[in-house]
Amino acid sequence: MWYELTKEFIYGFVGLEGKLADATHFFIYDTIKIWFLLLTIIFAVSFLRTWVNTEYVRAHLQGKSALYGHVGASLFGIITPFCSCSAIPLFLGFIQARIPAGVTFSYLISAPMNNEIAIAMLFGLFGWKVTSIYIAFGLMVAIIGGYIIGKMGAENEILLDVKPMDTELEAELVKLTFKDRAKEAWDYTLDIFRKIYLYVLLGVGVGAWIHGYIPTDFIARYTGEGNPFAVIIAVIMGIPMYSNAAGVMPLVEVLTSKGMLLGTALSFMMAVTALSLPEALILKKIISLRLIGIFFAIVGSGIIAIGYLFNAIL
């Protein structure tokens, strides 16, 4: 319905034609749609998250088995709203709490890759099937990546002198009324929306330009089924960039509509959100260059593998 209304407005009421009309229609239609999805789904996720206390989770993971820790830390990454850089303070908190380094890396990988913005926008643009597979693969990369890094003696590669806590962590679940939870979730949703709505405008704007002016066969020729290296190229292109899912997801929608395979487009998005140069520069103060290289190599390889798997099964 919204699609038809915006179409009638642009082509009928305003009277635009050709590529400009296509780009303008895409921009208005997608901007409102994505804003609505963000407000709705982030509120729902935030409301559910009011039952989870991050300090409680951190205390809960302390002293648990390695497998339990990797799975728990990866799942915890889904409910924390951090990009690749903003996840680092909690990563340090995990180290301070004597949680094994491999487990902390499982969290560091999962948090930006599986955050609620990526999940909300994937669900709105591609449906539950793609979203479910994406989350499953994202968790798999986080669990396996953290496990491998842990087995490689990551503790010896930590440069920052983080003083460990001498006592066991204790944290109690916060007790809130239903009204308090709804208010907290709404305040958080508005705060997130204020921070990302310009990224959405920028991302949709670039996507609208590609949608209206870049020929379909141009993108399909270089990133479609005919190029076996398309996923690798997409990941290499995505790593130097630094953006959140709100900015890059509209591009994913357009690129797939123009002929880029979905796995290739998602690999590009994962590389942008989970690996970035700013993240590497911050980590350089915390861990050795060798471990940064291992971290990027493992996560990058996982993202490439996911891209090829997506392309094979969808």
N, C-alpha and C positions, 0 to 999 in steps of 0.2 A: 504493500500500500504506500509506504513512504517513498519507495523507488518510483512509483507511478506519479505521485504528487510532485516530487522534485522534477521529474521528467517533463510533466505538463507545464510546470512553472518556467523552466529554462527554455524549452522548445516552443511552447505555446504562448505563455503570457509575456515573457521577455523577448522572445523571437530570435534567440541565437541559433546559429547554424554551424555545421562543419566541426572541425577539430576543437575550436574554442568552446562550442556548446558541449561537446563530449567531455572535455576537461573540466568545465565549470559544473556540469551535472555530477560528475564523479566526486568533485571536491565537496560540494554541498551535501550530497547524499551520504558519503562516507564519513565526513566530519561529524554530522549529527548522530549517525548510527554508532560510531565508535565512542563518542562522548556518552551516549545513553548506556552502551554496554559497560563502559568503565564505571559509571556511577552505580549501576545496578549490581554488577558482579563483585566489584571491590567492596561494596557495602555488605553483600552477603558473606563474602570471605572474611571480612573484618569482624562482622558480628560473631561468626563462629570462632574466630581467633580470640575473642575476649575470654574464652574458657581456657586459653593456653597462656601460661606465664613463662617468658623466656628464661628467667632465672631458675624456675622450677625445672625446665627441660635441661638446662645446663647441669644442674645438680643431679638430675636423674641419670644423665649419661655418664657421670663420673664413676669410674670403677667398674663399668659394665664390660662384657666380653667384646672382642674386636668386631665380630660380625654384627652383634646387636648395636654396637656403637656406630658402625658405618651406615647401617640401615636407618637407625634413629636420626643420626645427623643429617642424612640425605632427606628424609621426610620432614625434618625440622626446617630445612631450607625452603620448602614449599610455602610455609606460613610466615616466613620473615620477608619483609618487603624491601630487600636490598639489591642494589646493582653490584657489579663486580668489585667496585672500590668501597662502597659503603658496607659491604659484608666483612671487610677486614677487621674492624674493631671487635666484632663478636668472635672472629677467628682468633684474635689475640686473647680474648677472654677464655676461650676453650683451652688454649695452651696454658694460661695461668691456672686453670682449674685442673691441670695435670691430665687432661684428656689426651689420649695418644695423637701424635701429629697426623697420622693417616686419617683418623676419624675427623679431625678438624678440617682436613682438605676435602673430605666428602661433603662437609657443610659448605665450604668455600666454592666448590663446583656447583652444588645443587642450588644454592640461594639465588644467584642471578639468572640461572638457566630456567628454573621452575617457579619464578615469582608469580604472584597473583595477576599482575598486569598481563604477562605473556599468556597465562592460562585463560584469562577473561577474553582477550582479543582473539586468541586461537579458536576458542569455543564459538565466539560470535561470527568469525569469518569462515571457519572451516568445519564446524560441527564437533560433536562429542567424540566421534571415532578418531579423527586426526588428533584431537586434544589428548585423548586417553593414550594413544600410542606415543605421542610426544612426551608426556609425563613419564610413561614407563621407560622409554629410552633414556630420558634425562636422568632419572633415578639410577638407571643401570650404569651410565657413565660415571656418575658421582660415587656410587658404591665401589665399582671396580677401580676407578681412578684413585680414590682414597686408599683402597686396599694395597694397590701396587706401590704407591708413594710411601705408605707405612712400612712395607716390607723392605724398602730401600734405605731404611735408617734415616728418615727425615728429621728426627730429633737432633741429629748431629749437624744438620744444615741450618738450624735456626740461629741467626746472628744476634737478634735483639735479646737483651738480658731481661726477660720477663720473670719477675719474681713469683714463684709459685705460691699458692695459698697454703698455709700450714694446717688449716683445719678443713674438715669436710664441709662442702657447700650444703646449706640448708635453705630451702625456699618454700614458702607456702603459696598455694593457689589463692589468687585474689577473689574475694567474694563480692559480686556486684548484683544489683537488681536487674530485671529485664530492661527497665527504662534506662538505667545507667549504661548497660551494654549497648543498647541501640544508639544512645547519644554518643558514646565513645566511638562506635563504628562509623556513625555519620560524620563526626568531626574529623576522624582519620581519613574517611573517603574524600571529604572536601579538601583536606590538606594535600592529599596525593593528587587530586584533580587539578588544584591550583599549580602544582609543580610540573605537571606533565601536559596540560592542555595545549601549550604552545608547541611542544614536541609533536603532538598529534597533528596540529595545523601544518607544521613544517613537513612532517612525513606524508600527510595526505596531499599537501601541495606538490611535493616532488612526484608522488604517485600519480596525481592527476595529470601532471605534465607528461609523464611517461605514457599514461593511459591514452592521452589525446594525440600526442605528437610522435611517439616512437613506434615505427612499424612493428607489427607482431613478428614478422619473419626475421627481423634483425636480432631480437632477443632469443628467439627459438634456435637460430642458427648457431649461436655461441654457447647457450646454456641449456639447450633442449636435449632430447634423447640422442642426438647425433654426436655429441661431444662427451667421450668417456671421462674426461678430466674436469668436467663442469663443477662437480662438487668440490674438488680440491681447489680450483680457482676461486670459487665462492668463499671458501673458508679463508684463504690467503687474503682475499680482498676485505673480508670482514674484520680480521684481527686488528689492523691499525685504527679502525674506527671505534668511537666510543659513544654509545647511545643506549637508551633503554628500549624496552620492547614497544613502548608507545610510539616511539619515533620510527622504528624500523619495520614494525608489523604492517603498516599500510603499504610499504614498498613490497613486502612479501606477497600481499594480495594482488597487487598489480603485476608483478613479475610472473606469478603463476598464471594469471589470466592472459599474459602475453606469450606463454609458451615455455617458461622455465619450469622444470619439473619440481614438484612440491618438496621432495627431499633436498634438492639443491638449494631451494629458497630457504628452507628451515635451517640448513647448515649455515647459510650466510647469516641468518638471524642469531643463531646460537653463538657464532664466532664474534658477532658484534656485542652481544650482551654478556657472554661468559668469559671472554678473553679480550683484554684491551691493553694498549700501551700504558695508559695511566695506572692501571692495576699493577703492571709489571714494575713501574717506577716506584710505587708505594711498597710493593713486596721486596724490592731491592734493599730496603732498610731493615727488613725483618728476616729474610731468609737468603741463602746463598744464590749466586747466579746459576750454579749447577742445578739447584732444586727448582728455581724459576723455569729453567730450560726443560727439566723433566716434567714439571707441572703443565707447561704449555704444550709440550709434545704429546703427553698422555691425553689431555683434554681435547687437543686439536685432532688427534687420531680418532678419539671416540666420536667427535662431532662428524668427521668425515665418514666413519663407518655408519653412523645413524643416517646420514644423507643417502648413502647408497642403499641401505636397508629400506628406507622410506620409498625411494624410487623403485625398488624391486617389488614391494608388496602393495603399493597403491597405484 
